[in-house]
């Protein structure tokens, strides 16, 4: 039986370690489903697997594309489906992991056909973002489409612009385009969601940010400043450091904002997936993943997969 087991969950919950242990159990590679780890110039701020982790299991879609290229969920759908078809020749069960809800949806169900971009409207919204700041677009989206406001990354200016331009062009909420026809897949998909108690998750997020700073996030951001207008760089971790580089905030404030915005992002991820009844949620403890992995295997068995 051909199947893909997807380990998903909020940022910093521990998906990487668990996916590696699960992949080792099944003799599978790990297929990443992360919209930022895919870019080879971004390592520290995206928390890519360490060299040691990468050496344990073959990974796909890690540092596979350049940040100079525009990359979206629709392209991921095509490339990931092509990859799994190839891998199914030698594997019955494949392991996928990531925290990008739209990319996971694209892989599992396909994306609705969004309208063509209104270039004038996009230019106008881009100018608003520069002149009025991201808060203005956030407020506009909350008024026009509260469902999208509650689910997308509100600190991603390009994602905000996309949601607004679709809503304003069609008169339909951006979120309504995600409820259309589901494309059938000829393999089974099992989605396992990993969670931790909120206090523990937030502590892990804070510690991860501290580790990123110690590992050289500032230097990495400086090396990417020429690409700062690319969608990939308009994300938590980089945009706050860019604000510090611009002299708008102190470095201490930048770190505080990265932690705060990461916690908010984790909350939005959980809200987004809370509407998906196909996800089997597991609360993982403080044990090592190699000890806790039986929770996932038991879940797979109880799901009759």
C-alpha positions as CSV (number, residue, x, y, z in Angstrom):
1,X,0.0,0.0,0.0
2,X,1.5,3.3,-1.1
3,X,1.2,6.0,1.5
4,X,2.8,9.3,2.7
5,X,2.9,10.0,6.4
6,X,3.0,13.7,7.0
7,X,4.3,15.0,10.4
8,X,3.1,18.5,10.8
9,X,2.9,21.0,13.7
10,X,3.9,24.5,14.9
11,X,7.3,25.9,14.6
12,X,9.9,24.5,17.1
13,X,7.6,21.6,18.2
14,X,10.3,19.1,17.2
15,X,9.2,17.9,13.7
16,X,12.7,17.4,12.4
17,X,13.9,14.9,15.1
18,X,10.6,13.0,14.9
19,X,10.5,12.8,11.1
20,X,14.1,11.4,11.1
21,X,13.2,8.7,13.6
22,X,10.1,7.8,11.7
23,X,12.0,7.8,8.4
24,X,14.6,5.4,9.8
25,X,11.9,3.1,11.0
26,X,10.4,2.9,7.5
27,X,13.6,3.1,5.6
28,X,12.3,6.3,4.0
29,X,13.9,9.6,3.1
30,X,12.4,12.8,4.6
31,X,10.5,15.0,2.2
32,X,10.5,18.6,3.6
33,X,7.4,20.7,3.2
34,X,8.8,24.0,4.4
35,X,8.4,27.1,2.3
36,X,11.7,28.6,3.6
37,X,14.1,25.7,4.2
38,X,13.9,25.1,0.5
39,X,16.2,28.1,-0.2
40,X,19.9,27.3,-0.1
41,X,21.0,30.8,1.1
42,X,18.8,30.6,4.2
43,X,19.9,28.2,7.0
44,X,20.1,29.8,10.4
45,X,16.8,31.8,10.3
46,X,14.9,28.8,8.9
47,X,16.2,26.3,11.4
48,X,17.2,23.8,8.7
49,X,18.3,20.3,9.9
50,X,21.9,20.2,11.2
51,X,24.6,18.5,9.2
52,X,24.4,15.6,11.6
53,X,20.6,15.3,11.1
54,X,21.0,15.5,7.3
55,X,23.6,12.8,7.4
56,X,21.3,10.3,9.1
57,X,18.6,10.4,6.5
58,X,18.3,11.5,2.9
59,X,16.4,14.8,2.8
60,X,14.6,16.4,-0.2
61,X,13.6,20.1,-0.6
62,X,16.3,21.3,1.8
63,X,18.5,24.0,0.2
64,X,17.3,22.8,-3.2
65,X,16.4,26.2,-4.7
66,X,17.8,29.7,-4.9
67,X,16.3,32.6,-3.0
68,X,16.6,34.5,-6.2
69,X,13.9,32.4,-7.7
70,X,10.2,33.0,-7.1
71,X,8.8,29.8,-5.6
72,X,5.2,29.1,-4.6
73,X,2.9,26.3,-3.3
74,X,1.7,25.5,-6.8
75,X,5.2,24.7,-8.0
76,X,5.8,22.7,-4.9
77,X,2.7,20.6,-5.6
78,X,4.1,19.6,-9.0
79,X,7.6,18.9,-7.9
80,X,6.7,17.0,-4.7
81,X,4.1,14.8,-6.5
82,X,6.7,14.0,-9.2
83,X,9.2,13.1,-6.5
84,X,7.0,10.8,-4.5
85,X,6.0,8.9,-7.7
86,X,9.7,8.3,-8.3
87,X,10.3,7.3,-4.7
88,X,7.4,4.9,-4.6
89,X,9.3,2.6,-6.9
90,X,11.5,1.7,-4.0
91,X,9.4,2.7,-0.9
92,X,5.9,1.8,0.2
93,X,5.8,4.4,2.9
94,X,7.3,7.9,2.6
95,X,7.8,10.5,5.4
96,X,7.0,14.1,4.8
97,X,7.3,16.9,7.4
98,X,6.9,20.6,7.6
99,X,5.0,23.6,9.0
100,X,3.8,25.3,5.8
101,X,0.1,24.7,5.8
102,X,-0.5,25.9,2.2
103,X,2.3,23.7,0.9
104,X,0.9,20.7,2.7
105,X,-2.6,21.5,1.3
106,X,-1.2,21.8,-2.2
107,X,0.4,18.4,-1.9
108,X,-2.6,16.7,-0.4
109,X,-5.5,18.3,-2.2
110,X,-4.2,20.6,-4.9
111,X,-4.8,24.3,-5.0
112,X,-7.8,26.2,-6.4
113,X,-7.4,28.2,-9.6
114,X,-6.7,31.7,-8.3
115,X,-7.4,34.6,-10.6
116,X,-4.7,36.3,-12.6
117,X,-2.8,39.1,-10.8
118,X,-4.0,42.6,-11.2
119,X,-0.6,44.3,-11.6
120,X,-1.9,47.8,-10.9
121,X,-3.6,46.7,-7.7
122,X,-0.5,44.8,-6.7
123,X,1.6,47.9,-7.3
124,X,-0.8,50.0,-5.2
125,X,-0.8,47.5,-2.3
126,X,3.0,47.3,-2.4
127,X,3.2,51.1,-2.2
128,X,0.8,51.0,0.8
129,X,3.0,48.5,2.5
130,X,6.1,50.7,2.1
131,X,4.4,53.9,3.1
132,X,1.8,52.9,5.7
133,X,3.5,49.8,7.1
134,X,2.3,46.2,7.5
135,X,-0.2,47.1,10.2
136,X,-2.3,48.9,7.6
137,X,-2.6,45.9,5.3
138,X,-3.3,43.6,8.3
139,X,-6.2,45.8,9.4
140,X,-7.6,45.8,5.8
141,X,-7.4,42.0,5.6
142,X,-9.1,41.6,9.0
143,X,-12.0,43.8,7.8
144,X,-12.3,42.0,4.4
145,X,-11.5,38.4,5.2
146,X,-11.2,37.6,9.0
147,X,-10.7,33.9,8.2
148,X,-7.5,34.6,6.2
149,X,-6.5,37.1,8.9
150,X,-6.6,34.2,11.5
151,X,-4.7,31.7,9.4
152,X,-2.0,33.3,7.2
153,X,1.4,34.6,8.3
154,X,0.5,38.2,9.0
155,X,4.2,39.3,9.1
156,X,4.6,38.1,5.5
157,X,3.9,41.2,3.5
158,X,3.8,39.4,0.2
159,X,1.2,36.9,1.5
160,X,-0.9,39.8,2.8
161,X,-0.7,41.5,-0.6
162,X,-1.7,38.3,-2.3
163,X,-4.7,37.7,0.0
164,X,-5.9,41.3,-0.4
165,X,-5.5,41.4,-4.2
166,X,-7.5,38.2,-4.7
167,X,-10.2,39.4,-2.4
168,X,-10.4,42.9,-3.9
169,X,-10.2,41.7,-7.5
170,X,-12.9,39.0,-7.2
171,X,-15.1,40.2,-4.4
172,X,-14.6,36.8,-2.8
173,X,-12.7,36.1,0.3
174,X,-9.2,34.8,-0.3
175,X,-10.0,32.0,2.2
176,X,-13.0,30.9,0.1
177,X,-10.6,29.7,-2.7
178,X,-9.3,27.0,-0.3
179,X,-12.5,25.1,-0.2
180,X,-12.9,24.0,-3.8
181,X,-12.5,20.7,-5.5
182,X,-10.0,18.3,-3.9
183,X,-7.8,16.6,-6.4
184,X,-7.6,12.8,-5.9
185,X,-4.3,11.3,-5.1
186,X,-3.6,7.6,-6.0
187,X,-1.8,7.0,-2.7
188,X,-2.9,7.2,0.9
189,X,-2.1,10.2,3.0
190,X,-1.9,10.1,6.8
191,X,-1.4,13.4,8.7
192,X,0.0,13.3,12.2
193,X,0.1,16.6,14.1
194,X,2.6,17.1,16.9
195,X,1.9,19.5,19.8
196,X,3.3,20.4,23.2
197,X,1.9,22.3,26.1
198,X,1.9,26.0,25.2
199,X,4.3,27.0,27.9
200,X,6.8,24.4,26.8
201,X,6.4,25.2,23.1
202,X,6.9,29.0,23.7
203,X,10.0,28.2,25.8
204,X,11.4,26.1,22.9
205,X,10.7,29.0,20.5
206,X,12.5,31.5,22.7
207,X,15.5,29.2,23.1
208,X,15.6,28.5,19.4
209,X,15.8,32.2,18.7
210,X,18.6,32.6,21.2
211,X,20.5,29.8,19.4
212,X,19.9,31.4,16.0
213,X,21.4,34.6,17.3
214,X,24.4,32.8,18.7
215,X,24.8,30.9,15.4
216,X,25.0,34.1,13.4
217,X,21.6,35.1,12.3
218,X,22.7,38.8,12.0
219,X,25.5,37.8,9.7
220,X,23.2,35.6,7.6
221,X,20.7,38.5,7.3
222,X,23.5,40.9,6.2
223,X,24.5,38.4,3.5
224,X,20.9,38.3,2.2
225,X,20.2,42.0,2.3
226,X,20.4,42.4,-1.5
227,X,17.4,39.9,-1.7
228,X,15.4,41.5,1.0
229,X,12.5,42.4,-1.3
230,X,12.1,38.8,-2.4
231,X,9.0,37.0,-0.8
232,X,11.3,34.5,0.9
233,X,12.9,37.1,3.0
234,X,9.7,38.8,4.2
235,X,9.4,36.4,7.0
236,X,9.9,36.2,10.8
237,X,13.5,36.3,11.8
238,X,14.9,38.2,8.8
239,X,12.6,41.2,8.6
240,X,13.2,42.1,12.2
241,X,17.0,42.0,11.7
242,X,16.6,44.1,8.6
243,X,14.7,46.6,10.7
244,X,17.7,46.7,13.1
245,X,20.1,47.1,10.2
246,X,18.0,50.0,9.0
247,X,18.4,51.6,12.4
248,X,14.7,51.5,13.2
249,X,15.0,49.3,16.3
250,X,17.7,48.1,18.7
251,X,19.1,44.6,18.4
252,X,17.5,43.7,21.7
253,X,14.1,44.8,20.4
254,X,14.7,42.8,17.2
255,X,15.3,39.6,19.2
256,X,12.2,40.3,21.4
257,X,10.1,40.8,18.2
258,X,11.4,37.6,16.6
259,X,10.4,35.6,19.7
260,X,7.0,37.3,19.9
261,X,6.2,37.0,16.2
262,X,7.4,33.3,16.2
263,X,5.0,32.6,19.0
264,X,2.2,34.3,17.1
265,X,3.1,32.3,14.0
266,X,2.9,29.1,15.9
267,X,-0.6,30.1,17.2
268,X,-1.7,30.8,13.6
269,X,-0.4,27.5,12.4
270,X,-2.5,25.7,15.0
271,X,-5.5,27.7,14.1
272,X,-5.0,26.9,10.4
273,X,-4.8,23.1,11.1
274,X,-7.6,23.2,13.6
275,X,-10.1,23.1,10.8
276,X,-8.6,19.9,9.3
277,X,-10.4,16.9,10.7
278,X,-8.0,14.5,9.0
279,X,-5.2,15.3,11.3
280,X,-4.5,12.9,14.2
281,X,-3.0,15.1,17.0
282,X,-0.4,13.8,19.4
283,X,1.0,15.6,22.4
284,X,4.6,14.7,22.7
285,X,6.5,14.9,26.0
286,X,10.1,15.7,27.0
287,X,11.5,12.2,26.1
288,X,13.9,11.7,23.3
289,X,12.1,11.2,19.9
290,X,13.6,7.7,19.7
291,X,11.7,6.9,22.8
292,X,8.5,8.8,21.9
293,X,8.3,7.5,18.3
294,X,6.1,4.6,19.4
295,X,3.3,7.1,20.0
296,X,3.3,7.8,16.3
297,X,3.6,4.2,15.3
298,X,0.7,3.3,17.5
299,X,-1.3,6.2,16.0
300,X,-0.6,4.8,12.5
301,X,-1.8,1.3,13.6
302,X,-5.0,2.7,15.2
303,X,-5.7,4.6,12.0
304,X,-5.6,1.3,10.1
305,X,-2.9,2.4,7.8
